[in-house]
Amino acid sequence: MAESRVVLHFPKSLLDQPVTSMAIERFNLRFNILRADITADQEGLMVLGLVGEPEKIEGAIAWMREQGVRVQPLEQDVVRDDERCTDCGACIVVCPTAALAMDTDSREVSFNAEECVACGICVPVCPPRAMSITF
């Protein structure tokens, strides 16, 4: 089993179509909605965790792209600017998934994108603005 976290951008024309549920069913995947912002008459956005066989996940992503959904890995959208980070640790306190952690020896903050759910809580609490979400 594999897991992949992706950001789905739905064009206005697909907002009333069950693209996600069809992909999940067609490719026999499990899923977890990590974030969603879907408004009528606008583009929709969904951060989705997909679990299944790697080839099935790849197939579902390719199929959703064929339907007109823009799909990209979550890692492209949640970014930590290492040059701006001062290792203050403010982000660690608010991170619900421990994607941000401090090494007890070096006192450096690390970011594990695989644990991140793109909640965005870290962005406004970061004093040097080292964290950003671009979707």
C-alpha positions as CSV (number, residue, x, y, z in Angstrom):
1,M,0.0,0.0,0.0
2,A,1.1,3.5,-0.8
3,E,-0.1,6.9,0.2
4,S,-0.1,10.1,-1.8
5,R,-1.2,13.6,-0.9
6,V,-2.4,15.7,-3.7
7,V,-4.0,19.0,-4.4
8,L,-7.0,18.9,-6.7
9,H,-8.1,22.1,-8.5
10,F,-11.6,21.7,-10.0
11,P,-12.7,24.1,-12.8
12,K,-16.1,25.6,-12.5
13,S,-17.5,23.2,-15.1
14,L,-16.8,20.2,-12.9
15,L,-18.0,21.4,-9.5
16,D,-21.3,19.5,-9.8
17,Q,-19.7,16.3,-11.1
18,P,-18.7,13.4,-8.8
19,V,-15.1,13.2,-10.2
20,T,-13.4,12.4,-6.9
21,S,-15.9,9.7,-5.8
22,M,-15.8,8.1,-9.3
23,A,-12.0,8.0,-9.2
24,I,-12.0,6.4,-5.7
25,E,-14.5,3.8,-6.8
26,R,-13.0,3.1,-10.2
27,F,-9.4,2.6,-8.9
28,N,-10.3,1.0,-5.5
29,L,-8.7,3.6,-3.3
30,R,-9.2,4.8,0.2
31,F,-9.1,8.6,0.8
32,N,-9.0,11.2,3.4
33,I,-10.1,14.8,2.7
34,L,-7.5,17.0,4.4
35,R,-8.9,20.3,3.2
36,A,-11.6,21.5,0.9
37,D,-12.7,24.9,-0.4
38,I,-15.4,24.5,-3.0
39,T,-17.7,27.4,-3.8
40,A,-20.4,27.4,-6.4
41,D,-19.6,29.2,-9.6
42,Q,-15.9,29.3,-8.8
43,E,-12.9,27.0,-8.9
44,G,-12.8,24.2,-6.2
45,L,-9.8,23.1,-4.3
46,M,-9.4,19.9,-2.4
47,V,-6.4,18.4,-0.6
48,L,-6.8,14.7,-0.6
49,G,-4.8,11.8,0.9
50,L,-5.1,8.7,-1.4
51,V,-4.2,5.2,-0.1
52,G,-3.9,2.2,-2.3
53,E,-1.6,0.3,-4.7
54,P,0.8,2.7,-6.3
55,E,-0.3,2.0,-9.9
56,K,-3.9,2.5,-8.9
57,I,-3.1,5.9,-7.3
58,E,-1.2,6.9,-10.5
59,G,-4.2,5.7,-12.6
60,A,-6.7,7.7,-10.6
61,I,-4.6,10.8,-10.9
62,A,-4.2,10.4,-14.6
63,W,-8.0,9.8,-15.0
64,M,-8.9,12.9,-13.0
65,R,-6.5,14.9,-15.2
66,E,-8.3,13.5,-18.2
67,Q,-11.6,14.8,-16.7
68,G,-10.1,18.3,-16.5
69,V,-9.0,18.4,-12.8
70,R,-5.6,20.0,-12.2
71,V,-3.7,17.6,-9.9
72,Q,-0.4,18.3,-8.2
73,P,1.6,16.8,-5.3
74,L,0.9,18.6,-2.0
75,E,4.7,19.1,-1.6
76,Q,4.6,21.7,-4.4
77,D,2.2,23.9,-2.5
78,V,3.4,23.9,1.1
79,V,6.9,25.4,1.3
80,R,9.4,26.2,4.0
81,D,12.0,28.8,3.1
82,D,15.1,27.6,4.9
83,E,16.9,30.9,4.5
84,R,14.1,32.8,6.2
85,C,13.6,30.4,9.1
86,T,15.2,31.5,12.3
87,D,14.4,28.2,14.1
88,C,12.3,30.0,16.7
89,G,9.8,27.1,17.0
90,A,6.6,29.1,16.9
91,C,5.3,26.9,14.2
92,I,5.9,23.7,16.2
93,V,3.4,24.6,18.9
94,V,0.5,24.9,16.5
95,C,1.3,22.1,14.0
96,P,-1.4,19.5,14.5
97,T,0.4,16.7,12.7
98,A,4.0,17.3,13.9
99,A,5.1,18.0,10.4
100,L,7.2,20.7,11.9
101,A,9.6,19.6,14.7
102,M,12.7,20.7,16.5
103,D,15.8,18.7,16.8
104,T,16.6,18.6,20.5
105,D,20.4,18.6,20.0
106,S,20.8,21.2,17.2
107,R,17.7,23.3,18.1
108,E,16.9,23.4,14.3
109,V,13.3,23.2,13.0
110,S,12.7,20.6,10.4
111,F,9.7,20.2,8.0
112,N,8.4,16.8,7.0
113,A,6.1,17.5,4.0
114,E,4.8,13.9,4.1
115,E,3.2,14.6,7.4
116,C,1.7,18.0,6.4
117,V,-2.0,18.3,5.8
118,A,-1.8,21.9,4.5
119,C,-4.0,23.3,7.3
120,G,-2.1,26.6,7.0
121,I,-2.0,27.2,10.7
122,C,1.8,27.6,10.6
123,V,1.8,30.4,8.1
124,P,0.4,33.3,10.2
125,V,2.3,32.3,13.4
126,C,5.7,32.2,11.7
127,P,7.5,35.5,12.6
128,P,9.9,35.6,9.7
129,R,7.2,34.2,7.3
130,A,9.3,31.2,6.3
131,M,6.2,29.0,5.7
132,S,3.9,29.5,2.8
133,I,1.0,27.8,1.0
134,T,0.7,28.6,-2.6
135,F,-2.5,27.0,-3.7
